Amino acid sequence: MSLKPEAILRLGVAGVGRAFSLMLPTLTGDPRLRIVAGADPRPEARARFAMDFSARAFETVEAMCEEPEIDVIYIASPHQFHRPHVEIAARAGKHVLVEKPMALALDDCEAMIAAVERAGVTMVVGHSHGFDAPIARTRALVESGAFGQLRMINAMQFTDFLYRPRRPEELDTASGGGVIFNQAPHQVDNVRVIAGGLTRSVRAGAGAWDPARRTQGAYSAFLNFENGAFASLTYSGYAHFDSDELCEWIAESGLPKDPTRYGGARAALQGLSEIEELNLKSSSNYGGAQYRPPHGDDDAARRWHQHFGLLIASCDGADIRPRPDGLMIYANNEKRFEPLPRPRVHRAEVIDELHGAIEHGRAPLHDGRWAMATMEVCYAILESSRTGREIMLSRQCAGATP
Ligand SMILES: NC(=O)c1ccc[n+]([C@@H]2O[C@H](COP(=O)([O-])OP(=O)(O)OC[C@H]3O[C@@H](n4cnc5c(N)ncnc54)[C@H](O)[C@@H]3O)[C@@H](O)[C@H]2O)c1
């Protein structure tokens, strides 16, 4: 018996920069997608896009959305454009995949949800690490009740985030810069996926410790959940310890990491002025003179699942540690490793949710309400660190059952 081939979603990309280049193995490798158009104000990015994909490249998202041969707009423009680009796409009747963070304020998240609901189109927010297969498997084990009740989650990630080349607004918290807008959505998504989504309160501290890069580079947050579980989240982007050391030296991307390349990000920025840093970022971005695709041809064979640092989910009867290649389960009487197969396509789980919703009517976990609830936790991390108070939450949701 031959299976009916899956319908192909025709994709227009809004913003062909770094996030787009990180998604390329998914966009080109998943047979359920075809790139048909792109939009970007940078002429060099449009020129390369038109050449790489034999696809139309538009100067504006508005113009691209007039194209009838597009089903889905993948919005990978800077944060402040997520809301207007979702509204433009929805008005044109297009489904939406929009990058994290969903938006810079709850009002914007509400408006995006209203726009897609009015238009009757699907919105999935991602990629974020809550899609990663080891996290989904951890959730399934916790939900199965095999190890009793979930009690506590500890999540920790140490990276060089703050010392990667940045646009000036990426170093300004009010414009969406820093680790709380850019990295916390991943860690919060992971923890909410495993704990069931309903965060009750947040208490946090955050630090902006480098006067040359005046945005938050680190935080610790304590989350209480409605079901009685609690979680401790720590992130540092200050490039000293690298928590990939605790993740089998597999990088966040799922690819092996060379542990001898210590301190590279900080060293590459040393002595650069703001404008030189911007030029470095621009010239190495998609379409720039120094652009190198972040993924090599042989990556698929070497790649494990993506991850976001060390995470331990503690149940009554076991501690569960998702790894890029499977789950370590430390139960009462035994310690065992449950392997996962290598990913069939990088980030295919994102397309599973998107395609499943559009073609099969399956409610996605990472819809607008889920992503807004994740952002509510992130905004609360900022507010709690500013006020020193515990913040009670009101927009949480359990999300669709995967
Ligand atoms: N999920 C992930 O792993 C991941 C990784 C990186 C970035 N991101 C997210 O992706 C988004 C983009 O970040 P980035 O690092 O790719 O930034 P970037 O600057 O590298 O790329 C943004 C692109 O959008 C283009 N752009 C700017 N204004 C536009 C407009 N009005 N219309 C269309 N395109 C426009 C820029 O020219 C650039 O090419 C951010 O929200 C970021 O948080 C997600």
The ligand as an ORCA input file, in Angstrom:
! r2SCAN-3c Opt
* xyz 0 1
  N      15.305     30.172     17.097
  C      16.581     30.459     16.961
  O      17.449     29.594     17.096
  C      16.973     31.876     16.608
  C      18.305     32.155     16.340
  C      18.646     33.451     15.971
  C      17.665     34.425     15.917
  N      16.376     34.127     16.223
  C      15.327     35.168     16.147
  O      15.172     35.562     14.787
  C      14.902     36.953     14.697
  C      15.955     37.597     13.809
  O      17.216     37.528     14.460
  P      18.573     37.358     13.628
  O      19.627     36.996     14.594
  O      18.349     36.486     12.430
  O      18.809     38.850     13.148
  P      19.545     39.275     11.823
  O      19.801     40.727     11.943
  O      20.688     38.379     11.542
  O      18.463     39.008     10.674
  C      17.280     39.750     10.561
  C      17.006     39.937      9.086
  O      15.774     40.648      8.968
  C      15.971     41.681      8.000
  N      15.000     42.747      8.243
  C      15.145     43.881      8.986
  N      14.018     44.626      8.886
  C      13.164     43.954      8.092
  C      11.871     44.221      7.610
  N      11.194     45.319      7.965
  N      11.292     43.322      6.781
  C      11.950     42.168      6.428
  N      13.188     41.870      6.854
  C      13.784     42.750      7.678
  C      17.409     42.109      8.178
  O      17.893     42.798      7.042
  C      18.092     40.772      8.404
  O      18.453     40.159      7.196
  C      14.923     37.482     16.127
  O      13.615     37.613     16.606
  C      15.692     36.424     16.894
  O      15.304     36.314     18.251
  C      16.016     32.868     16.541
*
